[in-house]
Amino acid sequence: MPRLGKILFTTCLTLAMETIMTIPLSKVLGAGGQIQESSVEGHSVPFDDVLVYIASGWESLTRSLNSCKTFEDIKTDGEPVLYFPAGLPIPPELRELQNRCGVRFEHLPPQIAKIGSQNLNPSQPQGLLYLEHPYVVPGGQFNEMYGWDSYFIILGLLRGNHLDLAKGMVENFFFEIENYGGVLNANRTYYLTRSQPPFLSSMVLAVYEAQAKQGRPDRRWLERAYGFVVRDYEQWNQPPHLAGETGLSRYFDQGDGPVPEIMGDPSHYYRGVAHFFLIHEGVDSPHLIRLDGPKAPPNIVGPIFPIYVCDSDPLEIEVQQCDHADRIALTPEFYEGDRSMRESGFDVSFRFGPFGAETHHYAAVCLNSLLYKTEKDLQDIASALGKKDEAQRWKEKALERRRLILKYLWDADRGLFSIMTLQLASGLLTNMPRRSIPFGLDWLPRNKRARWRRTSNRLSSRAALP
């Protein structure tokens, strides 16, 4: 296997291992508890077992409104709540869930026109957002339908001949756009302020092509889907998702302060983040606010942490033996980066600075490559629907984004792409500090494609990746 292929395989394997699926061993090994003989020509016995394992997982990971486990959320406390869009009548058949599952029904504020335009009152409990069709969840603590995760889930469903379930998930995203303002990070109220990397056009085409292979292409569905893909695309090309004046896009969450979906007490996580900045950047860190210092603090949107000065190793003495020296908090700007990192899907990581603190200051090549693909997909869909003028418009948009990606994000000296830091007040490039890999290389000129592969192979060899 070529070196780059090994890198991608390792990444996919890591992602797969992080998905928690609890399936009885008997289902994997067969009724007799023995490994089954291979029934797929050319495949080893272990590979067949993996296929059986995956097939068994679809049922256990599928959620629908007739199952009480759909409403479980170990990330938050309190009774389960199911939220409906404002003005949507509650289907009578769901009323029995209130007694059987102990779930409460509520309606959201007036219709949400775009992501982040309406938020829950802080006094209202967090809850699940109503969707019309069953969906597959990643598993474990992630018991809801996620944005970009669902694209890879849909590919698996189509490979396993679960077309109706896959199409229903795409329909759920149309419902989110119509009623919640866009494709959400996932269908929980605490995700109403952000999206995830845009894969909707890829989902639509995957379902449409699967229908066509079965001899039943649905042109009317494709035309309806086209309108929703356009609406999803547009949110990435207007404030606050614009990356300065570059013409490129960035990740940006429209909420404030700490995120509530962290397991356990979120303040414990943010305490660790503040400790990191205090140790590595000191009390004057741009990510910290000193509350007892000479500078008057701005609005505090998160927890406050005390600092103690001790004469010896603080791990060996009680806090009461230390002197209280100061208090610190994380800045509102840090929380914006933290939230935007979660929209990027690279959470938690240092991809966009320590703990993602600078995410909203980057024009990411991954995001803009996906938007380039969306523009190409919209060109293909418009052509298939006979919309020649619109197809030409999408072609021009894709060419322009390609030009901007190569202008701002391609580092010719190093032969790789970078994520670009922006000084958003002026929209100017300030530095290009990090290596980044775009999703797909088809649009890259041949000379740059070969250069990128050589650089990636060289960097991978240095890292001694398997």
C-alpha positions in Angstrom: 0.0 0.0 0.0 1.4 3.5 -0.9 2.4 5.7 2.0 -0.5 8.1 1.5 -3.0 5.3 1.3 -1.7 4.1 4.7 -2.2 7.5 6.2 -5.8 7.6 5.0 -6.5 4.1 6.1 -5.1 4.8 9.5 -7.3 7.8 9.9 -10.4 5.9 8.9 -9.6 3.1 11.2 -9.2 5.5 14.1 -12.5 7.1 13.4 -14.2 3.7 13.2 -12.7 2.6 16.5 -14.0 5.7 18.2 -17.6 4.8 17.3 -19.1 2.7 20.1 -21.2 -0.2 19.0 -22.5 -2.7 21.5 -23.5 -5.9 19.7 -23.8 -9.4 21.2 -20.9 -11.6 20.2 -23.3 -14.3 19.1 -24.6 -12.0 16.3 -21.1 -11.6 15.0 -20.0 -15.3 15.3 -23.3 -16.9 14.4 -25.8 -18.9 16.4 -23.3 -21.6 17.3 -20.7 -19.2 18.5 -18.3 -20.2 15.8 -16.7 -18.0 13.1 -18.7 -18.4 9.9 -17.2 -19.5 6.6 -16.7 -16.9 4.0 -19.6 -16.4 1.6 -18.1 -13.5 -0.3 -15.8 -14.5 -3.1 -12.3 -13.2 -2.7 -12.8 -12.1 0.9 -11.2 -13.6 3.9 -13.2 -15.0 6.8 -12.3 -12.0 9.1 -13.6 -9.6 6.5 -16.9 -11.4 6.4 -17.2 -11.1 10.1 -16.6 -7.4 9.9 -19.4 -7.2 7.3 -21.8 -9.1 9.7 -20.8 -6.9 12.6 -21.6 -3.8 10.6 -24.9 -5.2 9.3 -25.9 -6.0 12.9 -25.0 -2.5 14.1 -27.6 -0.7 11.9 -30.5 -1.9 14.0 -28.9 -1.1 17.3 -27.9 2.4 16.2 -31.1 3.4 14.5 -33.3 5.9 16.4 -37.0 6.6 15.8 -39.7 8.3 17.8 -41.3 5.0 18.9 -38.3 4.1 21.0 -37.6 5.6 24.4 -33.8 5.3 23.9 -34.1 8.0 21.3 -34.6 10.6 24.0 -31.6 9.6 26.2 -28.8 12.1 26.5 -26.1 11.4 29.0 -24.4 14.7 28.1 -27.1 16.7 30.0 -29.3 16.3 33.1 -33.0 16.4 33.7 -36.1 14.9 32.2 -36.1 14.3 28.4 -37.8 17.0 26.4 -38.8 16.8 22.7 -38.9 20.2 21.0 -41.1 20.8 17.9 -40.8 23.7 15.5 -43.0 26.7 16.3 -46.5 26.2 15.0 -46.0 22.5 14.0 -48.9 20.4 15.4 -47.9 17.6 17.6 -48.8 14.3 15.8 -51.5 12.6 17.9 -49.7 9.2 17.7 -46.8 10.7 19.7 -48.9 11.6 22.7 -48.5 8.1 24.3 -44.7 8.8 24.5 -45.3 11.2 27.3 -46.4 8.4 29.6 -44.4 5.5 28.2 -41.0 7.4 27.9 -41.6 10.2 30.5 -40.8 12.7 27.8 -42.2 16.3 27.8 -43.3 18.1 24.7 -42.3 21.7 24.0 -42.4 24.1 21.1 -39.4 26.3 20.0 -39.6 30.1 19.7 -41.0 31.6 16.5 -39.8 30.1 13.3 -36.0 30.0 13.0 -34.9 31.5 9.7 -31.2 30.8 10.0 -28.8 28.9 12.4 -28.3 31.0 15.5 -31.1 33.4 14.9 -33.2 32.0 17.8 -31.9 30.5 21.1 -33.7 28.9 24.0 -34.3 30.9 27.1 -31.6 29.9 29.6 -34.2 28.7 32.0 -35.6 26.2 29.5 -34.1 22.6 29.6 -32.1 21.3 26.7 -33.7 18.6 24.6 -34.1 16.7 21.4 -35.2 18.3 18.2 -38.1 16.6 16.4 -37.3 14.9 13.1 -39.8 13.1 10.8 -37.8 10.0 9.9 -35.7 7.4 11.6 -31.9 8.0 11.6 -28.6 6.3 12.6 -26.5 7.7 15.4 -22.7 7.3 15.9 -23.3 5.6 19.3 -22.2 6.0 22.8 -22.7 9.5 24.1 -23.6 10.6 20.6 -27.3 9.7 20.5 -28.5 12.1 17.9 -28.2 12.6 14.1 -25.0 14.4 13.3 -24.1 16.5 10.3 -21.0 15.3 8.6 -21.0 11.9 10.4 -24.3 11.1 8.6 -22.6 11.3 5.2 -20.4 8.4 6.0 -23.2 6.5 7.7 -25.4 7.0 4.6 -22.6 5.6 2.4 -22.6 2.5 4.6 -26.4 2.2 4.5 -26.4 2.4 0.8 -23.7 -0.3 0.6 -25.9 -2.4 2.8 -29.0 -1.9 0.7 -30.8 0.3 3.2 -31.9 2.9 0.7 -35.1 4.0 2.4 -33.3 4.7 5.8 -30.5 6.6 4.0 -33.0 8.7 2.0 -35.0 9.4 5.2 -31.9 10.8 6.9 -31.4 13.2 3.9 -35.1 14.2 4.3 -34.4 14.9 8.0 -31.7 17.4 6.9 -34.2 19.1 4.6 -36.5 19.3 7.6 -33.7 20.9 9.7 -33.1 23.5 7.0 -36.8 24.3 6.8 -37.5 24.4 10.5 -34.2 24.9 12.4 -32.4 27.3 10.0 -29.9 24.9 8.4 -28.1 21.5 8.7 -27.2 21.4 12.4 -24.3 19.9 14.2 -26.9 17.5 15.5 -30.6 17.5 16.5 -30.3 18.8 20.1 -31.3 22.3 21.2 -27.7 23.1 22.3 -26.6 22.6 18.6 -29.0 25.3 17.3 -26.1 27.8 17.0 -23.8 25.9 14.6 -23.6 23.5 11.7 -20.9 21.1 10.6 -18.7 20.6 7.5 -21.0 20.7 4.4 -21.7 17.3 3.0 -25.4 17.7 2.0 -24.8 17.7 -1.8 -22.7 14.5 -1.5 -25.5 12.9 0.5 -28.1 13.9 -2.1 -26.1 12.6 -5.0 -25.3 9.3 -3.2 -29.0 8.6 -2.6 -30.0 9.7 -6.1 -27.4 7.6 -7.8 -28.4 4.6 -5.6 -32.0 5.1 -6.8 -30.8 5.3 -10.4 -28.9 2.0 -10.1 -32.1 0.4 -9.0 -33.8 1.7 -12.1 -35.9 4.3 -10.4 -34.3 7.7 -10.6 -36.5 10.3 -8.9 -36.0 13.5 -10.9 -38.7 15.3 -8.9 -37.0 14.5 -5.6 -33.6 15.7 -7.1 -35.2 19.0 -8.0 -36.6 19.4 -4.5 -33.2 18.5 -3.0 -31.5 21.0 -5.2 -33.3 23.9 -3.5 -32.3 22.6 -0.1 -28.6 22.2 -1.0 -28.6 25.7 -2.3 -30.0 27.0 0.9 -27.4 25.0 2.9 -24.6 26.3 0.7 -25.6 30.0 1.1 -25.1 30.1 4.8 -21.4 29.5 4.3 -21.2 32.4 2.0 -22.5 35.2 4.1 -21.6 36.7 7.4 -20.5 35.5 9.9 -19.1 32.6 7.9 -17.1 34.8 5.5 -13.3 34.9 6.1 -12.6 38.6 5.9 -12.5 39.9 2.4 -10.8 36.9 0.9 -13.9 35.4 -0.7 -13.3 32.2 1.3 -15.3 30.8 4.2 -14.6 30.0 7.8 -16.2 28.1 10.7 -18.2 30.2 13.1 -20.6 29.2 16.0 -23.2 31.9 16.8 -23.5 31.1 20.5 -21.7 32.5 23.5 -19.8 31.1 26.4 -19.1 27.5 27.4 -20.9 24.7 25.5 -23.3 22.7 27.6 -22.8 19.3 25.9 -19.5 18.4 27.5 -19.9 15.2 29.6 -20.1 15.8 33.3 -19.5 19.3 34.6 -18.3 21.5 31.6 -16.4 23.8 34.1 -14.0 20.9 34.8 -13.0 20.8 31.1 -12.6 24.6 30.9 -10.6 24.6 34.2 -8.1 22.3 32.4 -8.0 24.7 29.4 -7.3 27.7 31.6 -4.6 25.8 33.5 -2.9 25.0 30.1 -2.9 28.6 29.1 -1.7 29.7 32.5 1.2 27.3 32.4 2.2 27.8 28.8 1.4 31.5 28.2 1.3 33.0 31.7 -1.3 35.3 33.3 -1.0 37.7 30.4 -2.2 35.0 27.9 -4.5 36.5 25.3 -7.0 33.7 26.1 -7.3 34.6 29.8 -8.8 37.5 31.8 -7.3 38.5 35.2 -10.2 39.6 37.4 -8.0 40.9 40.2 -5.5 42.6 38.0 -5.2 46.3 37.2 -7.2 46.0 34.0 -11.0 46.1 34.3 -12.3 42.8 32.9 -14.9 42.7 30.0 -18.0 40.7 30.3 -17.4 37.3 31.8 -19.3 34.5 29.9 -17.9 31.5 31.7 -16.7 30.1 35.0 -14.1 31.9 37.2 -11.1 30.0 38.5 -9.0 31.0 41.6 -5.2 30.9 41.5 -3.3 29.9 44.6 0.4 30.5 45.5 1.9 27.6 47.5 5.3 27.3 49.2 5.8 23.7 48.1 4.4 21.1 45.7 0.6 21.8 45.6 0.0 18.1 45.0 1.3 17.3 48.5 -0.6 20.0 50.5 -4.1 21.2 51.1 -5.4 24.3 49.2 -6.1 25.9 52.6 -2.3 26.1 53.1 -1.9 28.2 50.0 -2.4 32.0 49.5 -5.2 33.1 47.2 -3.3 35.2 44.6 -5.7 35.9 41.7 -8.7 34.9 39.8 -8.8 34.2 36.1 -11.4 33.4 33.4 -11.3 32.4 29.8 -12.1 35.3 27.4 -15.3 35.5 25.3 -13.0 35.3 22.3 -11.7 31.9 23.5 -15.2 30.6 23.8 -16.0 31.7 20.2 -13.0 29.7 19.0 -14.0 26.8 21.2 -17.5 26.7 19.7 -16.3 27.2 16.2 -13.9 24.3 16.6 -16.9 22.1 17.3 -18.5 23.3 14.1 -15.4 22.2 12.2 -15.7 18.6 13.5 -12.1 18.7 14.7 -13.0 18.8 18.3 -11.1 18.7 20.6 -7.8 19.3 18.8 -5.0 21.8 18.4 -5.6 22.0 14.6 -6.7 25.7 14.9 -4.5 26.7 17.8 -4.4 25.2 21.4 -7.9 23.8 22.1 -9.1 25.3 18.9 -9.1 28.8 20.4 -8.3 30.4 17.0 -10.7 28.5 14.8 -12.8 31.4 13.8 -9.7 33.3 12.6 -8.8 30.7 10.0 -9.9 30.1 6.4 -9.7 26.3 6.5 -8.7 24.4 3.3 -10.9 21.5 4.4 -14.1 23.7 4.5 -13.3 25.6 1.3 -12.6 22.3 -0.5 -15.9 21.0 0.5 -17.6 24.1 -0.7 -15.8 23.8 -4.0 -17.2 20.2 -4.2 -20.7 21.5 -3.3 -20.4 24.1 -6.2 -19.4 21.3 -8.6 -22.2 19.1 -7.3 -24.7 21.9 -7.8 -23.4 22.3 -11.3 -24.0 18.6 -12.1 -27.5 18.7 -10.5 -28.5 21.8 -12.4 -27.3 20.3 -15.6 -29.2 17.1 -15.0 -32.3 19.2 -14.3 -31.9 21.2 -17.6 -31.0 24.4 -15.8 -28.2 25.4 -18.1 -27.8 29.0 -16.9 -27.6 27.9 -13.3 -25.2 25.2 -14.1 -22.9 27.8 -15.8 -23.2 30.0 -12.7 -22.1 27.2 -10.4 -19.2 26.3 -12.7 -18.0 29.9 -12.5 -18.4 29.9 -8.7 -16.3 26.7 -8.4 -13.6 28.1 -10.7 -13.4 31.3 -8.6 -13.2 29.3 -5.3 -10.5 27.1 -6.8 -8.6 30.3 -7.8 -8.9 31.7 -4.3 -7.9 28.4 -2.6 -4.7 28.3 -4.7 -4.0 32.0 -4.2 -4.3 32.0 -0.4 -3.9 28.4 0.8 -1.3 26.8 -1.5 2.3 27.1 -0.2 4.4 26.7 -3.3 7.7 26.7 -1.3 6.7 23.8 0.8 4.4 22.0 -1.7 1.4 21.8 0.6 -1.8 23.5 1.7 -2.1 25.6 4.8 -5.0 27.0 6.8 -4.8 30.7 6.7 -4.9 33.1 9.7 -6.9 36.2 9.0 -6.8 39.6 10.5 -10.5 39.9 10.2 -10.6 43.7 10.5 -8.8 44.0 7.2 -9.2 40.6 5.7 -5.5 40.3 5.2 -3.3 37.2 5.4 -1.0 37.3 8.5 0.6 33.9 8.4 0.2 30.3 7.2 1.5 28.2 10.1 0.0 24.8 9.7 -0.1 21.9 7.2 -3.6 20.9 6.2 -4.9 18.2 3.8 -7.8 19.1 1.5 -10.7 16.7 1.0 -10.1 15.5 -2.5 -7.5 16.5 -5.1 -9.3 16.3 -8.4 -9.5 20.0 -8.8 -5.8 20.6 -8.1 -3.5 21.2 -11.2 -1.4 18.1 -12.0 1.9 19.7 -11.2 0.6 20.9 -7.8 -1.1 17.5 -7.2 2.2 15.7 -7.7 4.1 18.2 -5.5 1.5 17.8 -2.7 1.8 14.0 -2.8 5.6 14.1 -2.7 5.5 16.5 0.3 2.9 14.4 2.1 4.9 11.2 1.6 8.1 13.0 2.9 6.3 14.3 6.0 4.7 10.9 6.6 8.0 9.2 6.4 9.5 11.6 9.0 6.6 10.9 11.3 7.1 7.1 10.8 3.4 6.5 10.3 2.6 2.8 9.6 
